[in-house]
Amino acid sequence: MSNLYQIYLISDSTGETLDRIFTAIKAQFKNIKYKIHTYSFTRTENQISKIISDADNKTNSIILYSIVDSNLAKHLARTSSEKKIPCFGVLGDLILSFSKLLNQKASHEPSGQYALNDEYYKRIEAIQFTMNHDDGNLIKEIKKSDIILLGVSRTSKTPTSIYLANKGFKTSNIPLINENSIPYSLRENPKISCVVGLSTEPERLADIRKNRMNSLKETENKSYTDIDKIKKEVENAKNTFKKYKWPSIDVTRKSVEETAASIIKIYEIYKQNG
């Protein structure tokens, strides 16, 4: 148990930023055993004292914090130092550096990134649009999409669409059964929106579909998981993407986040080219 690290994530907001930062950190270390203790909306010295007391009673405690109130952040750093608990701030130095570069005083307002501004409402609108245009729904409104994803079944179209929506992109996704399954308006005007094809290796796709069928306890649809038919599906999809000159991404070894990042780059080029 001596190699078990107690990771304290202390935030004055939701803790989402800290969670993502620690996820990035732990990905760099293969053999780390840890237990996470999350403390969100931490905004008083009394709260800090209770957390420090708990961390001090455990072995191998490490603190990561995201607190924009400089006095509270200093209090946390000081008290953890007194207890010899490693403590790392993830925003303080950055905010200070940007304040100097911009010659502007920071607001030090907790949850400032969650302000109900135009950007926030744009993101909510994109999420609603994407949910309504999932799996080929509301095809008549396809031209309103920022991004359109095409791909055969189980190529991560829906999770990628939702991720893009959270980034503010109105995203439609359409299952590609054959060329005729593509909306007529899109075939007539392939550049009506930023269209991206999603593909994957047939063997990997077969495994994913088999797992899906097992989870649904479905045994009738043999063709859905037949490797030869899947190979033909994938090949036909690639040919379709080439025919309409749509960029495509192989998602076989990509996470949703990586796929979305590639799609956003394609979208930016699409916008630049008009």
MIDOSE-1310 file (N, C-alpha, C; in nm, 2 decimals, decimal comma, always signed):
residues 274
msnl	+0,08/-0,12/+0,00/+0,00/+0,00/+0,00/+0,09/+0,13/+0,00; +0,22/+0,11/+0,03/+0,30/+0,23/+0,04/+0,32/+0,30/-0,10; +0,29/+0,23/-0,21/+0,30/+0,29/-0,34/+0,17/+0,35/-0,39; +0,07/+0,35/-0,30/-0,06/+0,41/-0,34/-0,06/+0,56/-0,31
yqiy	-0,08/+0,64/-0,41/-0,08/+0,78/-0,39/-0,22/+0,84/-0,37; -0,23/+0,93/-0,28/-0,36/+0,99/-0,25/-0,35/+1,13/-0,32; -0,43/+1,14/-0,43/-0,43/+1,26/-0,52/-0,55/+1,35/-0,48; -0,52/+1,46/-0,43/-0,62/+1,56/-0,39/-0,64/+1,66/-0,50
lisd	-0,76/+1,67/-0,56/-0,79/+1,77/-0,66/-0,88/+1,87/-0,60; -0,82/+1,99/-0,58/-0,90/+2,10/-0,50/-0,92/+2,21/-0,60; -1,05/+2,24/-0,62/-1,09/+2,35/-0,71/-1,19/+2,44/-0,65; -1,19/+2,57/-0,70/-1,29/+2,66/-0,65/-1,41/+2,66/-0,74
stge	-1,41/+2,57/-0,84/-1,52/+2,56/-0,94/-1,56/+2,41/-0,95; -1,60/+2,37/-1,07/-1,65/+2,23/-1,08/-1,54/+2,12/-1,07; -1,42/+2,16/-1,09/-1,31/+2,06/-1,09/-1,28/+1,99/-1,22; -1,35/+2,03/-1,32/-1,34/+1,97/-1,46/-1,20/+1,99/-1,51
tldr	-1,15/+2,11/-1,50/-1,01/+2,14/-1,55/-0,91/+2,06/-1,48; -0,91/+2,05/-1,35/-0,82/+1,97/-1,28/-0,82/+1,82/-1,32; -0,95/+1,77/-1,33/-0,97/+1,63/-1,37/-0,90/+1,60/-1,50; -0,91/+1,69/-1,60/-0,85/+1,67/-1,73/-0,70/+1,68/-1,72
ifta	-0,65/+1,77/-1,64/-0,50/+1,79/-1,62/-0,45/+1,66/-1,56; -0,51/+1,61/-1,46/-0,46/+1,49/-1,39/-0,47/+1,37/-1,49; -0,57/+1,36/-1,57/-0,58/+1,26/-1,67/-0,46/+1,26/-1,77; -0,43/+1,38/-1,81/-0,31/+1,40/-1,89/-0,18/+1,36/-1,83
ikaq	-0,17/+1,39/-1,70/-0,05/+1,36/-1,62/-0,03/+1,21/-1,60; -0,14/+1,14/-1,56/-0,13/+1,00/-1,53/-0,10/+0,91/-1,65; -0,14/+0,97/-1,77/-0,12/+0,90/-1,90/+0,03/+0,88/-1,93; +0,11/+0,96/-1,86/+0,25/+0,96/-1,89/+0,32/+0,86/-1,80
fkni	+0,25/+0,80/-1,70/+0,31/+0,70/-1,61/+0,23/+0,57/-1,61; +0,30/+0,46/-1,65/+0,23/+0,34/-1,67/+0,19/+0,27/-1,54; +0,28/+0,28/-1,44/+0,26/+0,21/-1,32/+0,24/+0,30/-1,20; +0,13/+0,37/-1,20/+0,09/+0,46/-1,09/-0,04/+0,41/-1,03
kyki	-0,03/+0,38/-0,90/-0,15/+0,35/-0,82/-0,19/+0,47/-0,74; -0,32/+0,50/-0,75/-0,37/+0,62/-0,69/-0,51/+0,61/-0,65; -0,55/+0,70/-0,56/-0,69/+0,72/-0,52/-0,72/+0,87/-0,53; -0,82/+0,91/-0,59/-0,85/+1,05/-0,61/-0,95/+1,10/-0,51
htys	-0,92/+1,21/-0,45/-1,01/+1,28/-0,36/-1,04/+1,42/-0,42; -1,17/+1,43/-0,46/-1,21/+1,55/-0,54/-1,28/+1,65/-0,44; -1,24/+1,78/-0,45/-1,30/+1,88/-0,37/-1,33/+2,00/-0,46; -1,46/+2,01/-0,50/-1,50/+2,12/-0,58/-1,56/+2,23/-0,50
ftrt	-1,57/+2,35/-0,56/-1,63/+2,47/-0,50/-1,56/+2,50/-0,36; -1,43/+2,49/-0,35/-1,36/+2,51/-0,23/-1,32/+2,66/-0,23; -1,38/+2,74/-0,14/-1,37/+2,88/-0,15/-1,34/+2,95/-0,01; -1,31/+2,87/+0,09/-1,29/+2,93/+0,22/-1,16/+2,86/+0,29
enqi	-1,10/+2,93/+0,38/-0,98/+2,88/+0,45/-1,02/+2,76/+0,54; -1,15/+2,76/+0,59/-1,19/+2,65/+0,67/-1,20/+2,53/+0,59; -1,25/+2,53/+0,47/-1,26/+2,42/+0,38/-1,12/+2,36/+0,35; -1,03/+2,46/+0,33/-0,89/+2,42/+0,30/-0,83/+2,34/+0,42
skii	-0,85/+2,40/+0,54/-0,79/+2,34/+0,66/-0,84/+2,19/+0,68; -0,97/+2,17/+0,65/-1,02/+2,03/+0,67/-0,96/+1,94/+0,57; -0,94/+1,98/+0,45/-0,88/+1,90/+0,34/-0,73/+1,87/+0,38; -0,66/+1,97/+0,42/-0,52/+1,95/+0,46/-0,50/+1,86/+0,57
sdad	-0,60/+1,86/+0,67/-0,59/+1,77/+0,78/-0,61/+1,63/+0,74; -0,70/+1,61/+0,64/-0,73/+1,48/+0,59/-0,61/+1,42/+0,51; -0,55/+1,51/+0,43/-0,43/+1,47/+0,35/-0,31/+1,44/+0,44; -0,30/+1,51/+0,55/-0,19/+1,49/+0,64/-0,20/+1,36/+0,71
nktn	-0,32/+1,30/+0,73/-0,34/+1,18/+0,80/-0,32/+1,06/+0,70; -0,29/+1,08/+0,58/-0,26/+0,98/+0,48/-0,12/+0,98/+0,43; -0,08/+0,87/+0,38/+0,06/+0,85/+0,33/+0,06/+0,88/+0,18; +0,17/+0,95/+0,13/+0,18/+0,98/-0,01/+0,07/+1,07/-0,07
siil	+0,04/+1,17/+0,01/-0,06/+1,26/-0,04/+0,00/+1,36/-0,14; -0,07/+1,40/-0,24/-0,03/+1,50/-0,34/-0,15/+1,59/-0,37; -0,12/+1,72/-0,37/-0,23/+1,81/-0,40/-0,21/+1,88/-0,53; -0,32/+1,88/-0,61/-0,33/+1,96/-0,73/-0,44/+2,06/-0,71
ysiv	-0,42/+2,19/-0,74/-0,53/+2,28/-0,71/-0,55/+2,38/-0,82; -0,67/+2,42/-0,84/-0,70/+2,53/-0,93/-0,79/+2,63/-0,86; -0,73/+2,73/-0,81/-0,80/+2,83/-0,73/-0,75/+2,97/-0,77; -0,85/+3,05/-0,82/-0,81/+3,18/-0,88/-0,80/+3,29/-0,78
dsnl	-0,85/+3,27/-0,66/-0,84/+3,37/-0,55/-0,69/+3,36/-0,50; -0,61/+3,46/-0,52/-0,47/+3,45/-0,49/-0,44/+3,43/-0,34; -0,52/+3,50/-0,26/-0,50/+3,48/-0,11/-0,53/+3,34/-0,07; -0,64/+3,28/-0,12/-0,68/+3,15/-0,08/-0,57/+3,05/-0,14
akhl	-0,53/+3,07/-0,26/-0,43/+2,98/-0,32/-0,30/+2,99/-0,23; -0,26/+3,11/-0,19/-0,14/+3,12/-0,11/-0,15/+3,05/+0,03; -0,27/+3,06/+0,08/-0,30/+2,99/+0,21/-0,29/+2,84/+0,19; -0,34/+2,79/+0,08/-0,33/+2,64/+0,06/-0,19/+2,60/+0,04
arts	-0,11/+2,68/-0,04/+0,03/+2,65/-0,06/+0,11/+2,65/+0,07; +0,08/+2,75/+0,15/+0,15/+2,77/+0,28/+0,13/+2,65/+0,38; +0,00/+2,62/+0,40/-0,04/+2,52/+0,49/+0,01/+2,38/+0,45; +0,00/+2,36/+0,32/+0,05/+2,22/+0,27/+0,20/+2,21/+0,28
sekk	+0,27/+2,33/+0,26/+0,41/+2,33/+0,28/+0,45/+2,30/+0,43; +0,38/+2,36/+0,52/+0,40/+2,34/+0,66/+0,39/+2,19/+0,70; +0,30/+2,12/+0,63/+0,27/+1,98/+0,65/+0,36/+1,89/+0,56; +0,44/+1,96/+0,48/+0,53/+1,88/+0,39/+0,46/+1,80/+0,29
ipcf	+0,34/+1,85/+0,24/+0,26/+1,78/+0,14/+0,29/+1,84/+0,01; +0,33/+1,77/-0,09/+0,36/+1,82/-0,22/+0,23/+1,89/-0,28; +0,24/+2,01/-0,33/+0,12/+2,09/-0,37/+0,16/+2,17/-0,49; +0,07/+2,15/-0,59/+0,10/+2,21/-0,72/-0,03/+2,29/-0,77
gvlg	-0,01/+2,42/-0,80/-0,11/+2,50/-0,86/-0,11/+2,49/-1,01; -0,22/+2,48/-1,08/-0,22/+2,46/-1,23/-0,26/+2,59/-1,30; -0,31/+2,69/-1,23/-0,35/+2,81/-1,30/-0,28/+2,94/-1,25; -0,24/+2,94/-1,13/-0,18/+3,07/-1,07/-0,07/+3,13/-1,15
dlil	+0,03/+3,06/-1,18/+0,14/+3,12/-1,26/+0,10/+3,16/-1,40; +0,02/+3,08/-1,46/-0,03/+3,11/-1,59/-0,11/+3,24/-1,59; -0,20/+3,26/-1,50/-0,28/+3,38/-1,49/-0,19/+3,50/-1,46; -0,09/+3,48/-1,38/+0,00/+3,59/-1,35/+0,08/+3,63/-1,47
sfsk	+0,13/+3,53/-1,54/+0,20/+3,56/-1,67/+0,12/+3,63/-1,77; +0,00/+3,58/-1,79/-0,09/+3,64/-1,89/-0,13/+3,78/-1,85; -0,14/+3,80/-1,72/-0,18/+3,94/-1,67/-0,07/+4,04/-1,70; +0,06/+3,99/-1,69/+0,17/+4,08/-1,73/+0,18/+4,10/-1,88
llnq	+0,16/+3,99/-1,95/+0,17/+4,00/-2,10/+0,06/+4,09/-2,16; -0,06/+4,08/-2,10/-0,17/+4,16/-2,15/-0,19/+4,29/-2,09; -0,10/+4,31/-1,99/-0,11/+4,44/-1,91/-0,25/+4,47/-1,86; -0,31/+4,36/-1,80/-0,44/+4,36/-1,76/-0,46/+4,28/-1,63
kash	-0,53/+4,34/-1,54/-0,55/+4,27/-1,41/-0,66/+4,16/-1,43; -0,63/+4,04/-1,38/-0,72/+3,92/-1,39/-0,84/+3,95/-1,29; -0,95/+3,89/-1,33/-1,07/+3,91/-1,25/-1,07/+3,82/-1,12; -1,00/+3,71/-1,13/-0,99/+3,61/-1,02/-1,13/+3,57/-0,98
epsg	-1,22/+3,55/-1,07/-1,36/+3,51/-1,05/-1,37/+3,36/-1,07; -1,41/+3,29/-0,96/-1,43/+3,14/-0,98/-1,54/+3,11/-1,08; -1,52/+3,00/-1,15/-1,62/+2,96/-1,25/-1,64/+3,06/-1,37; -1,54/+3,14/-1,39/-1,55/+3,24/-1,49/-1,57/+3,18/-1,63
qyal	-1,52/+3,06/-1,65/-1,53/+2,99/-1,78/-1,67/+2,95/-1,81; -1,76/+2,95/-1,70/-1,89/+2,90/-1,72/-1,99/+3,02/-1,73; -1,95/+3,14/-1,77/-2,03/+3,25/-1,78/-2,14/+3,23/-1,88; -2,26/+3,27/-1,86/-2,37/+3,25/-1,95/-2,36/+3,36/-2,06
ndey	-2,26/+3,35/-2,15/-2,24/+3,44/-2,25/-2,28/+3,39/-2,39; -2,25/+3,46/-2,50/-2,29/+3,41/-2,63/-2,23/+3,28/-2,67; -2,10/+3,26/-2,62/-2,03/+3,14/-2,65/-2,10/+3,02/-2,58; -2,14/+3,04/-2,46/-2,21/+2,93/-2,39/-2,34/+2,89/-2,46
ykri	-2,42/+2,99/-2,50/-2,55/+2,96/-2,56/-2,53/+2,90/-2,70; -2,42/+2,94/-2,77/-2,39/+2,88/-2,90/-2,36/+2,73/-2,88; -2,29/+2,70/-2,77/-2,26/+2,56/-2,74/-2,38/+2,48/-2,71; -2,47/+2,53/-2,63/-2,60/+2,47/-2,60/-2,68/+2,44/-2,72
eaiq	-2,68/+2,54/-2,81/-2,76/+2,53/-2,94/-2,70/+2,42/-3,02; -2,56/+2,41/-3,03/-2,50/+2,31/-3,10/-2,53/+2,17/-3,05; -2,53/+2,16/-2,92/-2,56/+2,03/-2,86/-2,71/+1,98/-2,89; -2,80/+2,08/-2,88/-2,94/+2,05/-2,92/-2,95/+2,01/-3,06
ftmn	-2,89/+2,08/-3,15/-2,89/+2,05/-3,29/-2,84/+1,91/-3,32; -2,72/+1,88/-3,26/-2,66/+1,76/-3,29/-2,74/+1,64/-3,24; -2,80/+1,65/-3,12/-2,89/+1,54/-3,07/-3,01/+1,52/-3,17; -3,06/+1,63/-3,22/-3,17/+1,62/-3,31/-3,14/+1,56/-3,45
hddg	-3,01/+1,57/-3,48/-2,96/+1,53/-3,62/-2,87/+1,41/-3,61; -2,90/+1,33/-3,51/-2,82/+1,20/-3,49/-2,87/+1,09/-3,58; -2,78/+1,01/-3,64/-2,82/+0,89/-3,71/-2,91/+0,91/-3,83; -2,89/+1,02/-3,90/-2,96/+1,05/-4,02/-3,10/+1,12/-4,00
nlik	-3,12/+1,17/-3,88/-3,25/+1,24/-3,86/-3,25/+1,38/-3,91; -3,37/+1,43/-3,95/-3,39/+1,57/-4,00/-3,29/+1,60/-4,11; -3,29/+1,51/-4,21/-3,20/+1,53/-4,32/-3,23/+1,66/-4,40; -3,35/+1,70/-4,40/-3,39/+1,82/-4,48/-3,32/+1,95/-4,43
eikk	-3,27/+1,94/-4,30/-3,20/+2,06/-4,24/-3,05/+2,05/-4,25; -3,00/+1,95/-4,33/-2,86/+1,92/-4,33/-2,77/+2,04/-4,36; -2,82/+2,13/-4,44/-2,74/+2,24/-4,49/-2,71/+2,34/-4,37; -2,78/+2,32/-4,26/-2,76/+2,41/-4,14/-2,64/+2,35/-4,06
sdii	-2,59/+2,24/-4,09/-2,48/+2,18/-4,02/-2,35/+2,25/-4,04; -2,27/+2,26/-3,94/-2,13/+2,30/-3,95/-2,05/+2,19/-4,01; -2,08/+2,07/-3,96/-2,00/+1,95/-3,99/-2,10/+1,83/-4,01; -2,07/+1,75/-4,12/-2,15/+1,63/-4,14/-2,06/+1,51/-4,14
llgv	-2,09/+1,41/-4,06/-2,01/+1,29/-4,05/-2,08/+1,18/-4,12; -2,00/+1,11/-4,21/-2,05/+0,99/-4,28/-1,97/+0,87/-4,24; -2,03/+0,76/-4,23/-1,96/+0,63/-4,20/-2,05/+0,51/-4,19; -1,99/+0,40/-4,21/-2,07/+0,27/-4,19/-2,10/+0,26/-4,04
srts	-2,18/+0,17/-4,01/-2,23/+0,14/-3,87/-2,11/+0,11/-3,78; -2,11/+0,18/-3,66/-2,01/+0,16/-3,55/-1,87/+0,22/-3,58; -1,87/+0,33/-3,65/-1,75/+0,40/-3,67/-1,74/+0,53/-3,58; -1,80/+0,53/-3,47/-1,80/+0,63/-3,37/-1,86/+0,76/-3,41
ktpt	-1,96/+0,76/-3,50/-2,01/+0,88/-3,55/-2,09/+0,96/-3,44; -2,17/+0,89/-3,36/-2,25/+0,96/-3,26/-2,16/+1,02/-3,15; -2,07/+0,94/-3,08/-1,99/+1,00/-2,98/-1,90/+1,12/-3,03; -1,85/+1,10/-3,15/-1,77/+1,21/-3,21/-1,85/+1,34/-3,23
siyl	-1,97/+1,32/-3,28/-2,07/+1,43/-3,30/-2,09/+1,50/-3,17; -2,12/+1,43/-3,07/-2,15/+1,49/-2,94/-2,03/+1,57/-2,88; -1,91/+1,51/-2,90/-1,79/+1,58/-2,86/-1,77/+1,71/-2,94; -1,80/+1,71/-3,07/-1,79/+1,83/-3,15/-1,89/+1,93/-3,11
ankg	-2,01/+1,88/-3,07/-2,12/+1,97/-3,03/-2,08/+2,05/-2,90; -2,01/+1,98/-2,81/-1,96/+2,04/-2,69/-1,85/+2,14/-2,72; -1,80/+2,14/-2,84/-1,70/+2,24/-2,88/-1,77/+2,35/-2,96; -1,90/+2,34/-2,97/-1,98/+2,44/-3,04/-2,01/+2,42/-3,19
fkts	-1,99/+2,30/-3,24/-2,01/+2,27/-3,38/-2,14/+2,20/-3,40; -2,23/+2,25/-3,48/-2,36/+2,18/-3,51/-2,32/+2,07/-3,61; -2,34/+1,95/-3,56/-2,29/+1,83/-3,63/-2,41/+1,73/-3,66; -2,42/+1,69/-3,79/-2,51/+1,59/-3,83/-2,43/+1,46/-3,86
nipl	-2,48/+1,35/-3,83/-2,41/+1,22/-3,87/-2,51/+1,13/-3,94; -2,46/+1,07/-4,05/-2,54/+0,99/-4,14/-2,48/+0,85/-4,16; -2,56/+0,75/-4,13/-2,51/+0,61/-4,15/-2,49/+0,59/-4,30; -2,38/+0,54/-4,34/-2,35/+0,51/-4,48/-2,38/+0,36/-4,51
inen	-2,49/+0,33/-4,57/-2,53/+0,19/-4,61/-2,48/+0,17/-4,75; -2,51/+0,26/-4,84/-2,46/+0,26/-4,97/-2,47/+0,40/-5,02; -2,43/+0,43/-5,15/-2,43/+0,56/-5,20/-2,57/+0,62/-5,20; -2,67/+0,54/-5,22/-2,81/+0,59/-5,22/-2,86/+0,64/-5,09
sipy	-2,79/+0,60/-4,98/-2,83/+0,63/-4,85/-2,79/+0,78/-4,81; -2,70/+0,83/-4,90/-2,66/+0,97/-4,88/-2,77/+1,06/-4,93; -2,81/+1,16/-4,85/-2,92/+1,25/-4,89/-2,89/+1,31/-5,03; -3,00/+1,32/-5,11/-2,99/+1,37/-5,25/-2,92/+1,51/-5,25
slre	-2,96/+1,60/-5,16/-2,90/+1,73/-5,16/-2,75/+1,73/-5,14; -2,70/+1,63/-5,06/-2,56/+1,62/-5,04/-2,49/+1,57/-5,16; -2,55/+1,48/-5,23/-2,49/+1,42/-5,35/-2,49/+1,53/-5,46; -2,59/+1,61/-5,47/-2,60/+1,72/-5,57/-2,50/+1,83/-5,54
npki	-2,48/+1,86/-5,41/-2,39/+1,96/-5,37/-2,30/+1,91/-5,26; -2,19/+1,84/-5,29/-2,10/+1,78/-5,20/-2,03/+1,87/-5,10; -2,03/+2,00/-5,14/-1,96/+2,10/-5,05/-2,06/+2,19/-4,98; -2,19/+2,14/-4,96/-2,29/+2,21/-4,89/-2,25/+2,24/-4,75
scvv	-2,17/+2,16/-4,70/-2,11/+2,17/-4,56/-1,98/+2,10/-4,55; -1,92/+2,11/-4,44/-1,79/+2,04/-4,42/-1,82/+1,89/-4,39; -1,80/+1,81/-4,50/-1,83/+1,66/-4,49/-1,70/+1,58/-4,46; -1,71/+1,50/-4,36/-1,59/+1,41/-4,33/-1,64/+1,27/-4,32
glst	-1,57/+1,18/-4,38/-1,60/+1,04/-4,38/-1,52/+0,97/-4,27; -1,58/+0,88/-4,19/-1,51/+0,80/-4,09/-1,50/+0,66/-4,13; -1,38/+0,60/-4,12/-1,36/+0,47/-4,16/-1,28/+0,39/-4,06; -1,27/+0,26/-4,07/-1,19/+0,19/-3,97/-1,15/+0,05/-4,04
eper	-1,06/-0,02/-3,97/-1,01/-0,15/-4,03/-1,13/-0,25/-4,01; -1,15/-0,33/-4,11/-1,26/-0,42/-4,11/-1,26/-0,52/-3,99; -1,14/-0,57/-3,96/-1,13/-0,67/-3,85/-1,17/-0,60/-3,72; -1,12/-0,48/-3,70/-1,16/-0,41/-3,58/-1,31/-0,38/-3,57
ladi	-1,37/-0,35/-3,69/-1,51/-0,32/-3,70/-1,59/-0,44/-3,67; -1,54/-0,56/-3,72/-1,61/-0,68/-3,69/-1,62/-0,71/-3,54; -1,51/-0,69/-3,47/-1,50/-0,71/-3,33/-1,60/-0,62/-3,25; -1,60/-0,49/-3,29/-1,69/-0,40/-3,23/-1,84/-0,44/-3,25
rknr	-1,87/-0,48/-3,37/-2,01/-0,52/-3,40/-2,05/-0,64/-3,33; -1,96/-0,74/-3,32/-1,99/-0,86/-3,24/-2,02/-0,83/-3,10; -1,93/-0,74/-3,04/-1,96/-0,70/-2,90/-2,09/-0,63/-2,88; -2,12/-0,55/-2,98/-2,25/-0,48/-2,98/-2,37/-0,58/-2,98
mnsl	-2,36/-0,68/-3,07/-2,46/-0,78/-3,09/-2,48/-0,86/-2,96; -2,36/-0,89/-2,90/-2,36/-0,97/-2,78/-2,43/-0,89/-2,66; -2,40/-0,76/-2,66/-2,46/-0,68/-2,55/-2,62/-0,67/-2,57; -2,66/-0,68/-2,69/-2,80/-0,67/-2,72/-2,87/-0,81/-2,73
kete	-2,78/-0,92/-2,71/-2,83/-1,06/-2,72/-2,90/-1,08/-2,85; -2,84/-1,03/-2,95/-2,89/-1,04/-3,09/-2,81/-1,15/-3,16; -2,87/-1,25/-3,22/-2,80/-1,36/-3,29/-2,85/-1,38/-3,43; -2,95/-1,31/-3,47/-3,01/-1,33/-3,60/-2,94/-1,26/-3,72
nksy	-2,89/-1,14/-3,70/-2,83/-1,06/-3,80/-2,68/-1,11/-3,83; -2,66/-1,21/-3,90/-2,53/-1,27/-3,92/-2,45/-1,18/-4,02; -2,51/-1,12/-4,12/-2,44/-1,04/-4,22/-2,38/-0,91/-4,16; -2,43/-0,87/-4,04/-2,38/-0,75/-3,98/-2,24/-0,76/-3,93
tdid	-2,20/-0,89/-3,89/-2,07/-0,92/-3,84/-1,99/-1,00/-3,93; -2,04/-1,03/-4,05/-1,96/-1,11/-4,15/-1,84/-1,03/-4,20; -1,72/-1,08/-4,18/-1,60/-1,01/-4,21/-1,59/-0,98/-4,36; -1,63/-1,07/-4,45/-1,62/-1,04/-4,59/-1,72/-0,93/-4,63
kikk	-1,83/-0,93/-4,58/-1,93/-0,82/-4,61/-1,88/-0,69/-4,55; -1,82/-0,69/-4,43/-1,77/-0,57/-4,37/-1,66/-0,51/-4,45; -1,57/-0,60/-4,51/-1,46/-0,55/-4,59/-1,52/-0,48/-4,71; -1,62/-0,53/-4,77/-1,68/-0,47/-4,89/-1,75/-0,34/-4,85
even	-1,81/-0,33/-4,73/-1,87/-0,21/-4,68/-1,77/-0,10/-4,67; -1,66/-0,13/-4,60/-1,55/-0,04/-4,58/-1,49/+0,01/-4,71; -1,47/-0,08/-4,80/-1,41/-0,04/-4,93/-1,51/+0,05/-5,01; -1,63/+0,01/-5,01/-1,73/+0,09/-5,08/-1,74/+0,23/-5,02
aknt	-1,73/+0,24/-4,89/-1,74/+0,37/-4,82/-1,62/+0,46/-4,86; -1,50/+0,40/-4,86/-1,38/+0,47/-4,90/-1,39/+0,52/-5,05; -1,45/+0,44/-5,14/-1,47/+0,48/-5,28/-1,57/+0,59/-5,29; -1,67/+0,59/-5,20/-1,77/+0,70/-5,20/-1,70/+0,83/-5,16
fkky	-1,62/+0,82/-5,05/-1,55/+0,94/-5,00/-1,46/+1,00/-5,12; -1,39/+0,91/-5,19/-1,31/+0,96/-5,30/-1,39/+1,02/-5,41; -1,50/+0,96/-5,44/-1,58/+1,00/-5,55/-1,63/+1,15/-5,53; -1,67/+1,18/-5,41/-1,72/+1,31/-5,38/-1,61/+1,41/-5,32
kwps	-1,49/+1,35/-5,32/-1,38/+1,43/-5,27/-1,39/+1,48/-5,13; -1,45/+1,39/-5,05/-1,47/+1,42/-4,90/-1,34/+1,37/-4,83; -1,28/+1,45/-4,74/-1,17/+1,39/-4,66/-1,22/+1,29/-4,57; -1,14/+1,19/-4,54/-1,18/+1,08/-4,45/-1,07/+1,06/-4,34
idvt	-1,12/+1,00/-4,23/-1,03/+0,97/-4,12/-1,04/+0,83/-4,08; -0,93/+0,76/-4,06/-0,93/+0,62/-4,01/-0,93/+0,63/-3,86; -1,04/+0,58/-3,80/-1,06/+0,60/-3,65/-1,01/+0,47/-3,57; -0,95/+0,38/-3,64/-0,92/+0,25/-3,58/-0,84/+0,27/-3,45
rksv	-0,74/+0,35/-3,45/-0,66/+0,36/-3,33/-0,67/+0,50/-3,27; -0,78/+0,57/-3,30/-0,79/+0,71/-3,25/-0,90/+0,71/-3,14; -0,88/+0,79/-3,04/-0,98/+0,82/-2,95/-1,08/+0,92/-3,01; -1,20/+0,94/-2,95/-1,30/+1,03/-3,00/-1,23/+1,17/-3,00
eeta	-1,16/+1,20/-2,89/-1,09/+1,33/-2,89/-1,00/+1,36/-3,00; -0,92/+1,26/-3,03/-0,82/+1,27/-3,14/-0,89/+1,28/-3,28; -1,00/+1,20/-3,30/-1,07/+1,21/-3,42/-1,14/+1,35/-3,43; -1,19/+1,40/-3,33/-1,26/+1,53/-3,33/-1,15/+1,64/-3,36
asii	-1,03/+1,63/-3,30/-0,93/+1,73/-3,33/-0,89/+1,73/-3,48; -0,89/+1,62/-3,54/-0,86/+1,61/-3,68/-0,97/+1,67/-3,77; -1,09/+1,64/-3,72/-1,21/+1,70/-3,79/-1,21/+1,85/-3,78; -1,18/+1,90/-3,67/-1,18/+2,05/-3,65/-1,08/+2,11/-3,74
kiye	-0,96/+2,05/-3,76/-0,86/+2,10/-3,85/-0,92/+2,10/-4,00; -0,98/+1,99/-4,03/-1,04/+1,99/-4,17/-1,15/+2,10/-4,18; -1,23/+2,12/-4,08/-1,33/+2,22/-4,08/-1,27/+2,36/-4,10; -1,16/+2,39/-4,03/-1,09/+2,52/-4,04/-1,04/+2,54/-4,19
iykq	-0,99/+2,44/-4,25/-0,94/+2,45/-4,39/-1,06/+2,47/-4,48; -1,17/+2,40/-4,45/-1,29/+2,41/-4,53/-1,34/+2,56/-4,53; -1,34/+2,62/-4,41/-1,39/+2,76/-4,39/-1,29/+2,86/-4,46; -1,17/+2,83/-4,46/-1,07/+2,92/-4,52/-1,09/+2,92/-4,67
ng	-1,12/+2,80/-4,72/-1,14/+2,79/-4,87/-1,28/+2,84/-4,92; -1,36/+2,88/-4,82/-1,49/+2,93/-4,86/-1,59/+2,83/-4,89
